[in-house]
Amino acid sequence: MTHCGLEVVLPDGSLVRTGMGALPNPKADKNAPPHEQEPNECWQLFNYGFGPHHDGIFSQSNIGIVTKMGVWLMPNPGGSQTYMITFPRDDDLNRIVEIMRPLRVSMILQNVPKLDNLLVSAAMEGACSSYTNSKELMTDAYLDAIAEKLGLGRWNFYGCIYGPPEVREVLWKVIKGAFSQILGTKFYFPEDRPHDKALQTRKNTVVGIPSITELDWVSWLPNGGHLFFAPIAKLTGDDAEAQYELTRRRSEEFGFDFLGAFLVGVREIHHIVCILFDREDPEMRTRAHELIKLLIQEAADRGWVVPIWR
């Protein structure tokens, strides 16, 4: 689903129709006010009309008020199959992303696949206190024990295949064959893990059923609050590894367990680092603020773009 063609009221009261909406409709009543005139029939078909493609300046801003929006809906493609792939080792990351890239660029991996580090999935199943009574940060030994307890990997990949059964079967064969190159990889469908909250939530998300269950990881700490640090980088194993190494190291230096996920675009990765803190702990709030300021600066020093999230 994506949008195509906006009608926007600007601060001076003038009306803008973006894309092909900039062209008049020859059948429209020229005596009617602009907002009452029938739009061009190609308005919601093609984003790139006369002049610059400027829809983006109205997407996350107060530059104008969007009064109409064309939305491309996805018809039923003939079915879908959500899946989960677990990878047992923390240092599998580089190879996972290298295998992922050609599959994503060629559209064998569809929609927006998601690669979670262990604690993102584990935090949906329970708070930190449900795994340990220690106040210390999670060590690799602790993380391996949690992975074994929950039947998860140190990295957990969630995706969905769309199309008729024959198409899904072929795509799944290619995906499974590619990731099977990594020793210890396991493959699951939602019916294999009916009580897995992360997988069941993802099953709904990828077919357009909204939910706030995916945010249950915020309860990893009591009175959970969070900041998102979300740098973008090339879809390469080296870039993913560099971002993971930096953000995990800095998070732990500031006293935070690392929770992070990679959202996989066609040629880029969005690394969503979840900085979780106790909202009622002033000292922890200060540390979270100082951490994200440092990460933003270090990302800028490396040329990683950091979009504004929250």
KELUMTI-705473 format. One record per residue (C-alpha): residue number from 1; residue in three letters; x, y, z. Coordinates in pm, 1 decimal, padded with zeros to 6 digits, always signed. Example, Ala and Ser with C-alpha at 12.3 -4.5 7.8 and 13.67 -1.06 7.14 Angstrom:
BEGIN
(migu 1, 'ALA', (+01230.0, -00450.0, +00780.0))
(migu 2, 'SER', (+01367.0, -00106.0, +00714.0))
% end
This chain:
BEGIN
(migu 1, 'MET', (+00000.0, +00000.0, +00000.0))
(migu 2, 'THR', (+00132.1, +00343.8, -00090.8))
(migu 3, 'HIS', (-00011.5, +00686.7, -00150.8))
(migu 4, 'CYS', (-00031.5, +00861.9, -00486.0))
(migu 5, 'GLY', (-00161.5, +01212.4, -00539.8))
(migu 6, 'LEU', (-00231.8, +01458.1, -00258.3))
(migu 7, 'GLU', (-00459.5, +01756.9, -00226.1))
(migu 8, 'VAL', (-00306.8, +02003.6, +00017.6))
(migu 9, 'VAL', (-00420.1, +02336.1, +00160.9))
(migu 10, 'LEU', (-00117.4, +02561.5, +00213.8))
(migu 11, 'PRO', (-00084.1, +02817.7, +00496.7))
(migu 12, 'ASP', (-00191.2, +03101.2, +00264.0))
(migu 13, 'GLY', (-00513.8, +02915.4, +00182.3))
(migu 14, 'SER', (-00414.0, +02813.1, -00169.5))
(migu 15, 'LEU', (-00479.6, +02460.8, -00293.9))
(migu 16, 'VAL', (-00217.2, +02225.0, -00436.7))
(migu 17, 'ARG', (-00280.0, +01892.8, -00609.0))
(migu 18, 'THR', (+00040.4, +01694.2, -00647.7))
(migu 19, 'GLY', (+00153.2, +01460.8, -00924.1))
(migu 20, 'MET', (-00081.5, +01438.0, -01220.4))
(migu 21, 'GLY', (-00335.2, +01631.9, -01016.1))
(migu 22, 'ALA', (-00151.6, +01945.1, -01130.2))
(migu 23, 'LEU', (-00308.4, +01892.9, -01473.6))
(migu 24, 'PRO', (-00664.6, +02021.9, -01517.8))
(migu 25, 'ASN', (-00953.2, +01795.5, -01604.7))
(migu 26, 'PRO', (-01093.1, +01916.9, -01938.0))
(migu 27, 'LYS', (-01440.1, +01807.6, -01824.3))
(migu 28, 'ALA', (-01427.8, +02014.3, -01503.8))
(migu 29, 'ASP', (-01639.8, +02323.6, -01449.4))
(migu 30, 'LYS', (-01389.8, +02608.0, -01488.1))
(migu 31, 'ASN', (-01622.0, +02842.8, -01301.1))
(migu 32, 'ALA', (-01617.4, +02628.4, -00985.7))
(migu 33, 'PRO', (-01365.6, +02695.0, -00706.0))
(migu 34, 'PRO', (-01045.8, +02486.3, -00743.2))
(migu 35, 'HIS', (-01134.9, +02247.1, -00461.6))
(migu 36, 'GLU', (-01471.3, +02172.2, -00624.2))
(migu 37, 'GLN', (-01335.8, +02108.6, -00972.1))
(migu 38, 'GLU', (-01311.5, +01746.3, -01079.4))
(migu 39, 'PRO', (-00945.7, +01636.5, -01067.4))
(migu 40, 'ASN', (-00750.8, +01495.6, -01358.3))
(migu 41, 'GLU', (-00842.1, +01131.0, -01415.8))
(migu 42, 'CYS', (-00474.0, +01027.4, -01392.5))
(migu 43, 'TRP', (-00424.7, +01197.3, -01054.7))
(migu 44, 'GLN', (-00401.3, +00879.9, -00844.4))
(migu 45, 'LEU', (-00226.2, +00672.8, -01112.4))
(migu 46, 'PHE', (+00116.6, +00834.5, -01140.8))
(migu 47, 'ASN', (+00313.6, +01025.4, -00877.0))
(migu 48, 'TYR', (+00548.0, +01214.3, -01104.6))
(migu 49, 'GLY', (+00356.7, +01497.2, -01267.4))
(migu 50, 'PHE', (+00473.1, +01841.1, -01378.4))
(migu 51, 'GLY', (+00767.6, +01984.8, -01188.2))
(migu 52, 'PRO', (+00926.9, +01825.8, -00880.6))
(migu 53, 'HIS', (+00775.2, +01530.0, -00698.9))
(migu 54, 'HIS', (+00714.6, +01709.0, -00369.2))
(migu 55, 'ASP', (+00467.0, +01483.0, -00186.3))
(migu 56, 'GLY', (+00733.6, +01408.3, +00073.8))
(migu 57, 'ILE', (+00733.4, +01760.0, +00218.0))
(migu 58, 'PHE', (+00375.5, +01704.7, +00335.2))
(migu 59, 'SER', (+00428.8, +01356.2, +00479.8))
(migu 60, 'GLN', (+00572.2, +01447.1, +00822.1))
(migu 61, 'SER', (+00534.5, +01822.1, +00853.1))
(migu 62, 'ASN', (+00297.9, +02108.3, +00925.1))
(migu 63, 'ILE', (+00369.1, +02282.4, +00594.1))
(migu 64, 'GLY', (+00014.3, +02214.8, +00475.3))
(migu 65, 'ILE', (-00305.6, +02027.7, +00554.9))
(migu 66, 'VAL', (-00364.3, +01718.6, +00342.0))
(migu 67, 'THR', (-00735.1, +01712.7, +00258.8))
(migu 68, 'LYS', (-00733.2, +01428.8, +00004.3))
(migu 69, 'MET', (-00499.6, +01138.5, -00059.1))
(migu 70, 'GLY', (-00497.5, +00864.4, -00318.3))
(migu 71, 'VAL', (-00403.1, +00523.5, -00177.7))
(migu 72, 'TRP', (-00303.3, +00218.2, -00379.2))
(migu 73, 'LEU', (-00458.4, -00083.7, -00211.0))
(migu 74, 'MET', (-00319.8, -00433.5, -00251.6))
(migu 75, 'PRO', (-00574.6, -00682.0, -00387.2))
(migu 76, 'ASN', (-00575.4, -01035.4, -00253.4))
(migu 77, 'PRO', (-00270.1, -01182.3, -00430.3))
(migu 78, 'GLY', (-00400.4, -01536.8, -00403.8))
(migu 79, 'GLY', (-00289.8, -01603.2, -00048.5))
(migu 80, 'SER', (+00003.7, -01545.3, +00183.6))
(migu 81, 'GLN', (+00241.7, -01741.8, +00404.4))
(migu 82, 'THR', (+00413.3, -01586.1, +00703.5))
(migu 83, 'TYR', (+00736.6, -01749.8, +00813.5))
(migu 84, 'MET', (+01010.8, -01721.1, +01072.2))
(migu 85, 'ILE', (+01376.8, -01818.1, +01040.6))
(migu 86, 'THR', (+01604.8, -01845.8, +01345.1))
(migu 87, 'PHE', (+01983.2, -01815.3, +01339.2))
(migu 88, 'PRO', (+02171.5, -01951.7, +01640.8))
(migu 89, 'ARG', (+02480.8, -01730.7, +01665.9))
(migu 90, 'ASP', (+02528.0, -01360.3, +01724.6))
(migu 91, 'ASP', (+02805.2, -01348.3, +01463.8))
(migu 92, 'ASP', (+02573.5, -01489.9, +01194.0))
(migu 93, 'LEU', (+02459.9, -01132.7, +01120.5))
(migu 94, 'ASN', (+02704.0, -01053.1, +00840.0))
(migu 95, 'ARG', (+02622.0, -01366.4, +00646.0))
(migu 96, 'ILE', (+02245.9, -01331.0, +00702.0))
(migu 97, 'VAL', (+02246.8, -00986.1, +00543.2))
(migu 98, 'GLU', (+02472.4, -01091.9, +00255.5))
(migu 99, 'ILE', (+02231.8, -01376.2, +00171.2))
(migu 100, 'MET', (+01936.2, -01145.0, +00218.6))
(migu 101, 'ARG', (+02046.8, -00871.4, -00023.1))
(migu 102, 'PRO', (+02015.0, -01050.3, -00361.7))
(migu 103, 'LEU', (+01688.2, -01207.7, -00248.7))
(migu 104, 'ARG', (+01546.7, -00868.0, -00152.8))
(migu 105, 'VAL', (+01667.6, -00681.1, -00461.5))
(migu 106, 'SER', (+01513.9, -00949.2, -00685.0))
(migu 107, 'MET', (+01185.9, -00928.2, -00486.4))
(migu 108, 'ILE', (+01201.0, -01289.1, -00371.5))
(migu 109, 'LEU', (+01183.5, -01145.3, -00019.4))
(migu 110, 'GLN', (+00860.2, -00946.2, -00029.1))
(migu 111, 'ASN', (+00700.4, -00667.2, +00174.4))
(migu 112, 'VAL', (+00938.1, -00538.7, +00447.9))
(migu 113, 'PRO', (+01114.8, -00832.6, +00614.6))
(migu 114, 'LYS', (+01230.2, -00785.1, +00972.6))
(migu 115, 'LEU', (+01541.4, -00921.0, +01143.1))
(migu 116, 'ASP', (+01516.7, -00900.0, +01523.6))
(migu 117, 'ASN', (+01794.0, -00951.2, +01769.5))
(migu 118, 'LEU', (+01699.5, -01200.1, +02040.0))
(migu 119, 'LEU', (+01579.7, -00957.7, +02306.1))
(migu 120, 'VAL', (+01321.2, -00790.6, +02080.9))
(migu 121, 'SER', (+01144.4, -01125.6, +02041.5))
(migu 122, 'ALA', (+01211.4, -01236.0, +02400.3))
(migu 123, 'ALA', (+01084.4, -00908.9, +02549.2))
(migu 124, 'MET', (+00746.2, -00970.7, +02385.4))
(migu 125, 'GLU', (+00722.5, -01293.7, +02586.2))
(migu 126, 'GLY', (+00815.3, -01147.2, +02924.0))
(migu 127, 'ALA', (+00992.4, -00875.5, +03119.8))
(migu 128, 'CYS', (+01361.4, -00889.7, +03204.5))
(migu 129, 'SER', (+01267.6, -00999.8, +03557.6))
(migu 130, 'SER', (+01102.2, -01313.7, +03416.1))
(migu 131, 'TYR', (+01440.8, -01433.0, +03289.1))
(migu 132, 'THR', (+01678.0, -01325.7, +03564.9))
(migu 133, 'ASN', (+01682.6, -01169.1, +03910.8))
(migu 134, 'SER', (+02016.7, -01004.8, +03839.7))
(migu 135, 'LYS', (+02035.7, -00628.7, +03792.3))
(migu 136, 'GLU', (+02338.2, -00669.7, +03567.1))
(migu 137, 'LEU', (+02320.8, -00635.1, +03189.9))
(migu 138, 'MET', (+02248.5, -00943.8, +02983.1))
(migu 139, 'THR', (+02569.6, -01129.6, +02897.6))
(migu 140, 'ASP', (+02608.1, -01352.4, +02592.9))
(migu 141, 'ALA', (+02573.6, -01654.5, +02821.8))
(migu 142, 'TYR', (+02240.3, -01520.0, +02953.0))
(migu 143, 'LEU', (+02125.6, -01449.6, +02597.6))
(migu 144, 'ASP', (+02213.1, -01800.2, +02479.6))
(migu 145, 'ALA', (+02017.1, -01944.8, +02773.6))
(migu 146, 'ILE', (+01710.8, -01733.2, +02687.0))
(migu 147, 'ALA', (+01733.8, -01839.1, +02322.8))
(migu 148, 'GLU', (+01741.1, -02204.6, +02424.3))
(migu 149, 'LYS', (+01451.2, -02161.3, +02667.7))
(migu 150, 'LEU', (+01226.9, -01993.5, +02408.4))
(migu 151, 'GLY', (+01341.8, -02189.4, +02103.9))
(migu 152, 'LEU', (+01464.2, -01869.8, +01938.9))
(migu 153, 'GLY', (+01785.1, -01767.8, +01765.6))
(migu 154, 'ARG', (+02022.6, -01488.4, +01851.1))
(migu 155, 'TRP', (+01876.2, -01339.6, +01530.2))
(migu 156, 'ASN', (+01515.8, -01404.4, +01422.7))
(migu 157, 'PHE', (+01390.0, -01322.2, +01074.5))
(migu 158, 'TYR', (+01020.9, -01261.8, +00999.9))
(migu 159, 'GLY', (+00886.1, -01249.6, +00645.5))
(migu 160, 'CYS', (+00584.9, -01322.3, +00429.6))
(migu 161, 'ILE', (+00535.7, -01472.3, +00084.3))
(migu 162, 'TYR', (+00241.1, -01359.0, -00129.0))
(migu 163, 'GLY', (+00073.5, -01522.4, -00428.0))
(migu 164, 'PRO', (-00111.7, -01837.8, -00532.8))
(migu 165, 'PRO', (+00006.3, -02165.0, -00373.8))
(migu 166, 'GLU', (+00224.0, -02254.7, -00672.7))
(migu 167, 'VAL', (+00408.6, -01921.9, -00652.3))
(migu 168, 'ARG', (+00453.2, -01940.8, -00275.9))
(migu 169, 'GLU', (+00593.1, -02292.9, -00301.6))
(migu 170, 'VAL', (+00862.7, -02186.8, -00548.3))
(migu 171, 'LEU', (+00958.1, -01874.7, -00350.7))
(migu 172, 'TRP', (+00978.6, -02067.4, -00024.1))
(migu 173, 'LYS', (+01206.1, -02326.5, -00182.9))
(migu 174, 'VAL', (+01447.3, -02051.2, -00292.3))
(migu 175, 'ILE', (+01436.9, -01871.1, +00045.4))
(migu 176, 'LYS', (+01484.4, -02188.8, +00246.3))
(migu 177, 'GLY', (+01766.6, -02306.9, +00023.4))
(migu 178, 'ALA', (+01952.2, -01976.5, +00052.0))
(migu 179, 'PHE', (+01937.3, -01940.6, +00430.7))
(migu 180, 'SER', (+02006.5, -02310.8, +00489.7))
(migu 181, 'GLN', (+02368.9, -02229.8, +00405.6))
(migu 182, 'ILE', (+02399.9, -02097.9, +00763.3))
(migu 183, 'LEU', (+02461.0, -02385.7, +01003.1))
(migu 184, 'GLY', (+02186.6, -02437.8, +01260.7))
(migu 185, 'THR', (+01920.3, -02232.1, +01082.7))
(migu 186, 'LYS', (+01561.4, -02336.4, +01160.1))
(migu 187, 'PHE', (+01240.4, -02256.8, +00970.5))
(migu 188, 'TYR', (+00889.5, -02214.2, +01109.4))
(migu 189, 'PHE', (+00536.6, -02127.7, +01001.9))
(migu 190, 'PRO', (+00288.8, -01974.1, +01251.0))
(migu 191, 'GLU', (+00116.0, -02308.8, +01303.3))
(migu 192, 'ASP', (+00448.5, -02453.4, +01421.6))
(migu 193, 'ARG', (+00466.7, -02199.2, +01706.8))
(migu 194, 'PRO', (+00106.9, -02113.8, +01802.1))
(migu 195, 'HIS', (+00209.1, -01943.7, +02128.3))
(migu 196, 'ASP', (+00495.7, -01737.9, +01984.1))
(migu 197, 'LYS', (+00372.1, -01382.0, +02033.4))
(migu 198, 'ALA', (+00618.7, -01220.5, +01791.7))
(migu 199, 'LEU', (+00542.3, -01461.2, +01507.5))
(migu 200, 'GLN', (+00165.1, -01454.9, +01557.7))
(migu 201, 'THR', (+00165.7, -01074.5, +01568.5))
(migu 202, 'ARG', (+00375.1, -01059.2, +01253.0))
(migu 203, 'LYS', (+00129.7, -01295.1, +01081.8))
(migu 204, 'ASN', (-00142.3, -01032.7, +01130.4))
(migu 205, 'THR', (+00073.7, -00730.8, +01050.7))
(migu 206, 'VAL', (+00180.4, -00853.1, +00706.2))
(migu 207, 'VAL', (-00180.8, -00894.3, +00593.6))
(migu 208, 'GLY', (-00287.1, -00551.6, +00717.4))
(migu 209, 'ILE', (-00434.3, -00633.1, +01059.3))
(migu 210, 'PRO', (-00307.3, -00363.9, +01298.8))
(migu 211, 'SER', (-00200.5, -00437.5, +01654.7))
(migu 212, 'ILE', (-00012.6, -00278.5, +01942.2))
(migu 213, 'THR', (+00103.1, -00620.4, +02066.0))
(migu 214, 'GLU', (+00433.1, -00572.5, +01885.7))
(migu 215, 'LEU', (+00512.6, -00297.2, +02136.0))
(migu 216, 'ASP', (+00494.8, -00537.1, +02431.9))
(migu 217, 'TRP', (+00875.4, -00530.9, +02438.6))
(migu 218, 'VAL', (+00846.5, -00186.3, +02602.2))
(migu 219, 'SER', (+00757.8, -00374.1, +02922.5))
(migu 220, 'TRP', (+01109.1, -00522.2, +02937.9))
(migu 221, 'LEU', (+01161.8, -00272.5, +03221.5))
(migu 222, 'PRO', (+00904.6, -00148.7, +03475.0))
(migu 223, 'ASN', (+00733.3, +00176.8, +03372.3))
(migu 224, 'GLY', (+00881.6, +00121.7, +03028.2))
(migu 225, 'GLY', (+00954.4, +00419.5, +02808.5))
(migu 226, 'HIS', (+01160.2, +00420.0, +02492.2))
(migu 227, 'LEU', (+01356.8, +00619.3, +02238.7))
(migu 228, 'PHE', (+01417.0, +00495.6, +01884.7))
(migu 229, 'PHE', (+01753.4, +00547.4, +01719.6))
(migu 230, 'ALA', (+01707.3, +00444.7, +01356.6))
(migu 231, 'PRO', (+02006.9, +00492.8, +01125.4))
(migu 232, 'ILE', (+01988.1, +00387.7, +00761.1))
(migu 233, 'ALA', (+02275.0, +00214.6, +00583.8))
(migu 234, 'LYS', (+02354.6, +00006.1, +00279.1))
(migu 235, 'LEU', (+02211.3, -00345.0, +00271.5))
(migu 236, 'THR', (+02545.9, -00515.9, +00328.5))
(migu 237, 'GLY', (+02674.5, -00746.6, +00597.2))
(migu 238, 'ASP', (+02962.4, -00513.2, +00682.7))
(migu 239, 'ASP', (+02731.7, -00214.0, +00732.2))
(migu 240, 'ALA', (+02485.1, -00411.4, +00943.4))
(migu 241, 'GLU', (+02767.8, -00550.9, +01153.7))
(migu 242, 'ALA', (+02924.8, -00207.1, +01201.6))
(migu 243, 'GLN', (+02596.7, -00054.8, +01317.4))
(migu 244, 'TYR', (+02524.3, -00345.1, +01549.2))
(migu 245, 'GLU', (+02871.2, -00337.4, +01703.4))
(migu 246, 'LEU', (+02859.0, +00036.7, +01767.7))
(migu 247, 'THR', (+02503.4, +00057.9, +01899.9))
(migu 248, 'ARG', (+02528.2, -00247.8, +02123.0))
(migu 249, 'ARG', (+02862.8, -00135.6, +02265.9))
(migu 250, 'ARG', (+02739.0, +00216.9, +02338.3))
(migu 251, 'SER', (+02409.0, +00091.3, +02482.3))
(migu 252, 'GLU', (+02590.6, -00133.5, +02726.3))
(migu 253, 'GLU', (+02840.0, +00140.6, +02817.6))
(migu 254, 'PHE', (+02541.9, +00352.9, +02926.1))
(migu 255, 'GLY', (+02387.4, +00063.3, +03119.8))
(migu 256, 'PHE', (+02116.6, -00054.0, +02877.9))
(migu 257, 'ASP', (+02043.8, -00399.9, +02741.4))
(migu 258, 'PHE', (+02054.0, -00392.7, +02362.5))
(migu 259, 'LEU', (+01727.2, -00440.1, +02174.3))
(migu 260, 'GLY', (+01741.9, -00381.2, +01800.8))
(migu 261, 'ALA', (+01590.9, -00484.8, +01469.2))
(migu 262, 'PHE', (+01677.4, -00439.6, +01103.4))
(migu 263, 'LEU', (+01389.9, -00349.0, +00871.1))
(migu 264, 'VAL', (+01491.4, -00452.6, +00522.2))
(migu 265, 'GLY', (+01422.1, -00212.9, +00236.8))
(migu 266, 'VAL', (+01503.0, -00295.6, -00122.9))
(migu 267, 'ARG', (+01856.7, -00157.7, -00106.4))
(migu 268, 'GLU', (+01883.9, -00021.9, +00246.8))
(migu 269, 'ILE', (+01843.8, -00133.0, +00604.8))
(migu 270, 'HIS', (+01669.7, +00066.7, +00876.7))
(migu 271, 'HIS', (+01834.2, -00026.4, +01204.3))
(migu 272, 'ILE', (+01577.5, +00032.4, +01479.2))
(migu 273, 'VAL', (+01761.8, +00052.3, +01811.5))
(migu 274, 'CYS', (+01519.5, +00051.0, +02105.2))
(migu 275, 'ILE', (+01655.0, +00243.6, +02404.0))
(migu 276, 'LEU', (+01434.9, +00129.4, +02693.0))
(migu 277, 'PHE', (+01423.5, +00308.3, +03027.1))
(migu 278, 'ASP', (+01213.7, +00336.0, +03341.9))
(migu 279, 'ARG', (+01007.9, +00653.4, +03298.2))
(migu 280, 'GLU', (+01002.9, +00708.8, +03674.8))
(migu 281, 'ASP', (+01381.6, +00690.7, +03710.7))
(migu 282, 'PRO', (+01527.6, +01039.8, +03644.3))
(migu 283, 'GLU', (+01884.7, +00913.7, +03632.8))
(migu 284, 'MET', (+01796.8, +00646.6, +03375.7))
(migu 285, 'ARG', (+01606.4, +00900.2, +03164.9))
(migu 286, 'THR', (+01914.8, +01121.5, +03162.3))
(migu 287, 'ARG', (+02136.4, +00831.1, +03055.1))
(migu 288, 'ALA', (+01895.7, +00744.5, +02772.4))
(migu 289, 'HIS', (+01904.5, +01104.9, +02650.6))
(migu 290, 'GLU', (+02283.1, +01119.2, +02663.5))
(migu 291, 'LEU', (+02310.0, +00785.7, +02481.6))
(migu 292, 'ILE', (+02091.4, +00885.2, +02189.0))
(migu 293, 'LYS', (+02272.0, +01218.9, +02151.7))
(migu 294, 'LEU', (+02603.4, +01034.6, +02128.6))
(migu 295, 'LEU', (+02465.1, +00779.9, +01880.9))
(migu 296, 'ILE', (+02327.0, +01054.2, +01655.9))
(migu 297, 'GLN', (+02666.2, +01225.7, +01650.4))
(migu 298, 'GLU', (+02856.5, +00903.9, +01584.8))
(migu 299, 'ALA', (+02615.3, +00807.6, +01306.8))
(migu 300, 'ALA', (+02666.5, +01147.7, +01144.2))
(migu 301, 'ASP', (+03043.8, +01101.9, +01168.1))
(migu 302, 'ARG', (+03006.7, +00777.6, +00969.3))
(migu 303, 'GLY', (+02763.1, +00914.8, +00712.3))
(migu 304, 'TRP', (+02466.3, +00712.8, +00837.0))
(migu 305, 'VAL', (+02140.0, +00897.4, +00782.9))
(migu 306, 'VAL', (+01918.4, +00911.4, +01092.3))
(migu 307, 'PRO', (+01552.3, +00990.1, +01010.7))
(migu 308, 'ILE', (+01341.8, +01158.7, +01277.5))
(migu 309, 'TRP', (+01128.9, +00895.8, +01451.3))
(migu 310, 'ARG', (+01043.9, +00957.8, +01814.6))
% end
